[in-house]
């Protein structure tokens, strides 16, 4: 992903979160999706059904909450393997890194299929900047 694409995604996430008193569930989901794109996982996952489970803090300049959502696979394990095999001859080092990532995904999610949903719960923290709410941190709720 190019720097221009990453910056555009980041800017879009700022606009989508907007200037409201607290980010909406849709805005939280869009910010999390943009984080996936920035981490080169936007083609693999999408985020759906975002719900605020528990609001922890809401002030004029900060917002934190526990949220739940579905992480939805956009490709199957088999499709990823085939793509990796097709690109291996073009970029050997890239294929090694992608292969390691594939092993990690399989250890974490098993042999996933396209459309498979994984329920997630995370704590999100936003800070209010001049441009609007900015996702500052998110972490899995234990």
GROMACS elastic network, one bead per residue, 0.5 to 0.9 nm:
[ bonds ]
;  ai    aj funct       b0    kb
    1     4     6  0.82998   500
    1     5     6  0.64126   500
    1     6     6  0.69190   500
    1    37     6  0.87561   500
    1    38     6  0.81316   500
    1    40     6  0.70192   500
    2     5     6  0.52438   500
    2     6     6  0.63743   500
    2     7     6  0.86777   500
    3     6     6  0.50535   500
    3     7     6  0.60587   500
    3     8     6  0.84479   500
    4     7     6  0.51505   500
    4     8     6  0.60189   500
    4     9     6  0.85544   500
    5     8     6  0.50360   500
    5     9     6  0.61161   500
    5    10     6  0.85464   500
    5    38     6  0.85175   500
    6     9     6  0.51106   500
    6    10     6  0.61402   500
    6    11     6  0.85956   500
    6    34     6  0.88335   500
    6    37     6  0.75740   500
    6    38     6  0.56171   500
    7    11     6  0.60463   500
    7    12     6  0.84561   500
    7    38     6  0.86348   500
    8    11     6  0.50707   500
    8    12     6  0.60460   500
    8    13     6  0.85835   500
    9    12     6  0.50494   500
    9    13     6  0.62013   500
    9    14     6  0.87521   500
    9    34     6  0.59815   500
    9    35     6  0.84911   500
    9    37     6  0.73716   500
    9    38     6  0.72094   500
   10    13     6  0.51627   500
   10    14     6  0.64868   500
   10    15     6  0.88978   500
   10    31     6  0.85395   500
   10    34     6  0.67694   500
   10    35     6  0.81038   500
   10    38     6  0.77243   500
   11    14     6  0.51238   500
   11    15     6  0.64058   500
   11    16     6  0.86881   500
   12    15     6  0.50628   500
   12    16     6  0.60310   500
   12    17     6  0.85914   500
   12    31     6  0.87240   500
   12    34     6  0.81354   500
   13    16     6  0.50627   500
   13    17     6  0.61745   500
   13    18     6  0.86311   500
   13    27     6  0.80575   500
   13    30     6  0.65957   500
   13    31     6  0.52382   500
   13    32     6  0.87132   500
   13    33     6  0.87376   500
   13    34     6  0.62639   500
   13    35     6  0.87157   500
   13   133     6  0.89255   500
   13   134     6  0.76928   500
   13   135     6  0.84968   500
   14    17     6  0.54428   500
   14    18     6  0.64686   500
   14    31     6  0.78909   500
   14   131     6  0.65198   500
   14   132     6  0.62128   500
   14   133     6  0.65344   500
   14   134     6  0.59955   500
   14   135     6  0.84650   500
   15    18     6  0.51712   500
   15    19     6  0.84521   500
   15   131     6  0.72633   500
   15   132     6  0.71120   500
   15   133     6  0.85246   500
   16    26     6  0.87026   500
   16    27     6  0.58550   500
   16    28     6  0.89025   500
   16    30     6  0.70507   500
   16    31     6  0.76294   500
   16   132     6  0.87142   500
   16   133     6  0.87649   500
   17    20     6  0.79157   500
   17    22     6  0.88553   500
   17    23     6  0.59240   500
   17    24     6  0.76177   500
   17    26     6  0.84296   500
   17    28     6  0.70828   500
   17    30     6  0.77727   500
   17    31     6  0.71162   500
   17   132     6  0.64155   500
   17   133     6  0.54346   500
   17   134     6  0.70886   500
   17   135     6  0.86990   500
   18    23     6  0.75207   500
   18    27     6  0.79681   500
   18   131     6  0.72350   500
   18   133     6  0.60551   500
   18   134     6  0.88259   500
   19    22     6  0.80040   500
   19    23     6  0.80985   500
   19   128     6  0.79454   500
   19   129     6  0.88099   500
   19   130     6  0.84732   500
   19   131     6  0.72117   500
   19   133     6  0.63381   500
   20    23     6  0.64267   500
   20    24     6  0.83152   500
   20   132     6  0.76182   500
   20   133     6  0.79521   500
   21    58     6  0.82904   500
   21    59     6  0.80960   500
   21    60     6  0.68636   500
   21    61     6  0.89866   500
   22    58     6  0.69614   500
   22    59     6  0.82890   500
   22    60     6  0.83645   500
   22    62     6  0.84580   500
   22    63     6  0.66270   500
   22   126     6  0.89298   500
   22   133     6  0.78391   500
   23    26     6  0.79978   500
   23    27     6  0.57560   500
   23    28     6  0.62321   500
   23    63     6  0.78928   500
   23   126     6  0.81962   500
   23   133     6  0.67706   500
   24    27     6  0.50597   500
   24    28     6  0.61609   500
   24    29     6  0.85894   500
   24    52     6  0.85721   500
   25    28     6  0.50648   500
   25    29     6  0.61722   500
   25    30     6  0.86045   500
   25    49     6  0.85846   500
   25    50     6  0.56587   500
   25    51     6  0.57390   500
   25    52     6  0.64222   500
   25    67     6  0.84437   500
   26    29     6  0.51095   500
   26    30     6  0.61521   500
   26    31     6  0.86167   500
   26    49     6  0.86642   500
   26    50     6  0.68493   500
   26    51     6  0.85566   500
   27    30     6  0.50279   500
   27    31     6  0.61194   500
   27    32     6  0.86039   500
   28    31     6  0.51385   500
   28    32     6  0.62270   500
   28    33     6  0.86015   500
   28    50     6  0.74685   500
   28    51     6  0.89179   500
   28    52     6  0.89956   500
   28    67     6  0.87200   500
   28   124     6  0.82651   500
   28   135     6  0.80453   500
   29    32     6  0.50997   500
   29    33     6  0.60822   500
   29    34     6  0.85835   500
   29    47     6  0.63729   500
   29    48     6  0.70983   500
   29    49     6  0.81268   500
   29    50     6  0.58179   500
   29    51     6  0.87467   500
   29    69     6  0.80394   500
   30    34     6  0.61383   500
   30    35     6  0.86142   500
   30    47     6  0.79904   500
   31    34     6  0.50865   500
   31    35     6  0.63215   500
   31    36     6  0.88608   500
   31   134     6  0.80251   500
   31   135     6  0.65167   500
   32    36     6  0.65090   500
   32    37     6  0.88651   500
   32    47     6  0.74253   500
   32   135     6  0.79469   500
   32   138     6  0.84921   500
   33    36     6  0.50619   500
   33    37     6  0.64130   500
   33    38     6  0.87265   500
   33    42     6  0.70249   500
   33    45     6  0.83437   500
   33    46     6  0.64919   500
   33    47     6  0.60506   500
   34    38     6  0.61358   500
   34    39     6  0.85791   500
   34    42     6  0.76601   500
   35    38     6  0.50391   500
   35    39     6  0.62330   500
   35    40     6  0.87376   500
   35    41     6  0.85378   500
   35    42     6  0.83046   500
   35   135     6  0.87934   500
   36    39     6  0.50652   500
   36    40     6  0.62905   500
   36    42     6  0.50379   500
   36    43     6  0.86655   500
   36    44     6  0.88371   500
   36    45     6  0.75409   500
   36    46     6  0.81352   500
   37    40     6  0.50817   500
   37    41     6  0.54762   500
   37    43     6  0.76231   500
   38    41     6  0.75340   500
   38    42     6  0.77100   500
   39    42     6  0.76149   500
   40    43     6  0.74585   500
   40    44     6  0.85077   500
   41    44     6  0.52407   500
   41    45     6  0.62371   500
   41    46     6  0.87494   500
   42    45     6  0.55949   500
   42    46     6  0.66606   500
   42    74     6  0.88199   500
   43    46     6  0.78019   500
   43    73     6  0.87528   500
   43    74     6  0.65698   500
   43    75     6  0.78455   500
   44    72     6  0.82795   500
   44    73     6  0.57880   500
   44    74     6  0.50429   500
   44    75     6  0.58399   500
   44    76     6  0.86256   500
   44    80     6  0.88789   500
   45    71     6  0.62546   500
   45    72     6  0.53511   500
   45    74     6  0.54202   500
   45    75     6  0.79115   500
   46    70     6  0.81853   500
   46    71     6  0.58963   500
   46    72     6  0.51403   500
   46    73     6  0.66503   500
   46    74     6  0.68698   500
   47    50     6  0.74951   500
   47    69     6  0.66551   500
   47    70     6  0.57630   500
   47    72     6  0.61390   500
   48    69     6  0.59001   500
   48    70     6  0.51797   500
   48    71     6  0.66639   500
   48    72     6  0.71999   500
   49    68     6  0.77531   500
   49    69     6  0.51660   500
   49    70     6  0.59783   500
   49    71     6  0.90000   500
   50    67     6  0.67673   500
   50    68     6  0.56827   500
   50    70     6  0.72102   500
   51    66     6  0.87111   500
   51    67     6  0.55175   500
   51    68     6  0.53365   500
   51    69     6  0.64126   500
   52    55     6  0.68142   500
   52    65     6  0.66813   500
   52    66     6  0.61480   500
   52    68     6  0.65443   500
   52    69     6  0.89894   500
   53    65     6  0.73224   500
   53    66     6  0.54129   500
   53    67     6  0.50662   500
   53    68     6  0.64648   500
   53   121     6  0.86796   500
   54    64     6  0.89177   500
   54    65     6  0.55530   500
   54    66     6  0.50801   500
   54    67     6  0.69569   500
   55    58     6  0.73538   500
   55    63     6  0.81405   500
   55    64     6  0.64014   500
   55    66     6  0.64040   500
   55    67     6  0.85009   500
   56    63     6  0.76088   500
   56    64     6  0.53556   500
   56    66     6  0.72119   500
   57    62     6  0.72526   500
   57    63     6  0.53072   500
   57    64     6  0.50714   500
   57    65     6  0.67747   500
   57   125     6  0.89703   500
   58    61     6  0.79791   500
   58    62     6  0.59961   500
   58    64     6  0.65811   500
   58    65     6  0.85185   500
   59    62     6  0.52522   500
   59    63     6  0.62550   500
   60    63     6  0.81412   500
   60   127     6  0.89960   500
   60   128     6  0.73746   500
   61   126     6  0.83669   500
   61   127     6  0.56849   500
   61   129     6  0.75888   500
   61   133     6  0.84389   500
   62   125     6  0.73768   500
   62   126     6  0.56792   500
   62   128     6  0.59159   500
   62   133     6  0.82786   500
   63   124     6  0.81180   500
   63   125     6  0.57731   500
   63   126     6  0.50942   500
   63   127     6  0.64398   500
   63   128     6  0.81409   500
   63   133     6  0.86079   500
   64   123     6  0.69903   500
   64   124     6  0.54707   500
   64   126     6  0.62175   500
   64   127     6  0.87928   500
   65   122     6  0.82720   500
   65   123     6  0.55872   500
   65   124     6  0.55607   500
   65   125     6  0.68251   500
   66   121     6  0.68946   500
   66   122     6  0.55912   500
   66   124     6  0.63453   500
   66   141     6  0.75826   500
   67   120     6  0.82871   500
   67   121     6  0.55981   500
   67   122     6  0.54506   500
   67   123     6  0.61890   500
   67   124     6  0.71274   500
   68   119     6  0.72179   500
   68   120     6  0.55859   500
   68   122     6  0.64450   500
   68   123     6  0.88447   500
   69   118     6  0.83816   500
   69   119     6  0.59222   500
   69   120     6  0.54098   500
   69   121     6  0.65027   500
   69   122     6  0.84987   500
   70   117     6  0.57618   500
   70   118     6  0.54724   500
   70   120     6  0.59800   500
   70   121     6  0.87682   500
   71   116     6  0.82066   500
   71   117     6  0.55870   500
   71   118     6  0.50489   500
   71   119     6  0.62702   500
   71   120     6  0.67949   500
   72   114     6  0.79409   500
   72   115     6  0.57949   500
   72   116     6  0.56686   500
   72   118     6  0.64375   500
   72   119     6  0.87725   500
   73    76     6  0.69637   500
   73   112     6  0.76226   500
   73   113     6  0.69672   500
   73   114     6  0.52504   500
   73   115     6  0.51667   500
   73   116     6  0.54650   500
   73   117     6  0.66408   500
   73   118     6  0.83370   500
   74   113     6  0.83711   500
   74   114     6  0.52734   500
   74   115     6  0.60188   500
   74   116     6  0.82116   500
   75    78     6  0.81371   500
   75    79     6  0.60984   500
   75    80     6  0.67991   500
   75   112     6  0.83875   500
   75   113     6  0.66643   500
   75   115     6  0.74477   500
   76    79     6  0.51592   500
   76    80     6  0.63909   500
   76    81     6  0.86946   500
   76   111     6  0.78689   500
   76   112     6  0.56355   500
   76   115     6  0.80421   500
   76   116     6  0.84832   500
   77    80     6  0.51689   500
   77    81     6  0.62271   500
   77    82     6  0.87495   500
   77   102     6  0.79744   500
   77   105     6  0.86591   500
   77   106     6  0.76755   500
   77   110     6  0.86798   500
   77   111     6  0.58959   500
   77   112     6  0.55374   500
   77   113     6  0.62618   500
   77   114     6  0.80209   500
   78    81     6  0.50459   500
   78    82     6  0.62331   500
   78    83     6  0.86330   500
   78   111     6  0.82402   500
   78   112     6  0.84503   500
   78   113     6  0.79393   500
   79    82     6  0.51697   500
   79    83     6  0.61851   500
   79    84     6  0.85683   500
   79   113     6  0.89178   500
   79   114     6  0.87336   500
   80    83     6  0.50943   500
   80    84     6  0.60901   500
   80    85     6  0.86010   500
   80   102     6  0.77273   500
   81    84     6  0.50414   500
   81    85     6  0.61464   500
   81    86     6  0.86478   500
   81    99     6  0.82657   500
   81   102     6  0.78352   500
   82    85     6  0.50594   500
   82    86     6  0.61801   500
   82    87     6  0.87045   500
   83    86     6  0.51338   500
   83    87     6  0.62882   500
   83    88     6  0.85629   500
   84    87     6  0.52577   500
   84    88     6  0.59149   500
   84    95     6  0.63439   500
   84    98     6  0.70998   500
   84    99     6  0.72762   500
   85    88     6  0.52233   500
   85    89     6  0.78051   500
   85    95     6  0.80221   500
   86    89     6  0.71058   500
   86    90     6  0.82358   500
   87    90     6  0.53935   500
   87    91     6  0.64860   500
   87    92     6  0.82036   500
   87    94     6  0.86105   500
   87    95     6  0.69083   500
   88    91     6  0.55327   500
   88    92     6  0.53649   500
   88    93     6  0.83472   500
   88    94     6  0.75943   500
   88    95     6  0.50299   500
   88    96     6  0.80784   500
   89    92     6  0.60685   500
   89    95     6  0.82366   500
   90    94     6  0.87414   500
   90    95     6  0.85315   500
   91    94     6  0.52464   500
   91    95     6  0.60177   500
   91    96     6  0.87001   500
   92    95     6  0.50133   500
   92    96     6  0.62779   500
   92    97     6  0.88298   500
   93    96     6  0.50797   500
   93    97     6  0.64323   500
   93    98     6  0.86260   500
   94    97     6  0.51932   500
   94    98     6  0.60782   500
   94    99     6  0.84479   500
   95    99     6  0.58689   500
   95   100     6  0.85281   500
   96    99     6  0.50293   500
   96   100     6  0.62982   500
   96   101     6  0.87051   500
   97   100     6  0.51547   500
   97   101     6  0.63004   500
   97   102     6  0.86477   500
   98   102     6  0.61008   500
   98   103     6  0.86792   500
   99   103     6  0.62951   500
   99   104     6  0.86750   500
  100   103     6  0.51430   500
  100   104     6  0.63187   500
  100   105     6  0.87226   500
  101   104     6  0.50225   500
  101   105     6  0.61932   500
  101   106     6  0.86306   500
  102   105     6  0.50517   500
  102   106     6  0.61636   500
  102   107     6  0.85983   500
  103   106     6  0.50838   500
  103   107     6  0.61489   500
  103   108     6  0.85953   500
  104   107     6  0.51109   500
  104   108     6  0.61742   500
  104   109     6  0.85816   500
  105   108     6  0.50770   500
  105   109     6  0.58669   500
  105   110     6  0.73191   500
  105   111     6  0.86913   500
  105   112     6  0.89055   500
  106   109     6  0.52551   500
  106   111     6  0.58524   500
  106   112     6  0.75535   500
  107   110     6  0.57316   500
  107   111     6  0.86037   500
  109   112     6  0.63719   500
  109   118     6  0.83909   500
  112   115     6  0.87348   500
  112   116     6  0.65799   500
  113   116     6  0.55502   500
  114   117     6  0.89110   500
  120   140     6  0.76766   500
  120   141     6  0.85465   500
  121   139     6  0.86179   500
  121   140     6  0.60704   500
  121   141     6  0.57329   500
  121   142     6  0.85288   500
  122   138     6  0.64299   500
  122   139     6  0.53277   500
  122   142     6  0.85075   500
  123   137     6  0.81463   500
  123   138     6  0.54870   500
  123   139     6  0.54090   500
  123   140     6  0.62850   500
  123   141     6  0.60251   500
  124   135     6  0.73704   500
  124   136     6  0.78190   500
  124   137     6  0.58903   500
  124   139     6  0.67489   500
  124   140     6  0.88947   500
  125   134     6  0.85269   500
  125   135     6  0.61390   500
  125   136     6  0.55834   500
  125   137     6  0.51410   500
  125   138     6  0.61864   500
  126   133     6  0.60248   500
  126   134     6  0.52842   500
  126   136     6  0.51227   500
  126   137     6  0.70119   500
  126   138     6  0.88993   500
  127   132     6  0.82705   500
  127   133     6  0.56364   500
  127   134     6  0.53806   500
  127   135     6  0.66977   500
  127   136     6  0.63233   500
  128   131     6  0.77734   500
  128   132     6  0.54524   500
  128   134     6  0.61382   500
  128   135     6  0.89624   500
  129   132     6  0.51522   500
  129   133     6  0.60719   500
  129   134     6  0.67652   500
  130   133     6  0.83521   500
  131   134     6  0.82540   500
  135   138     6  0.77209   500
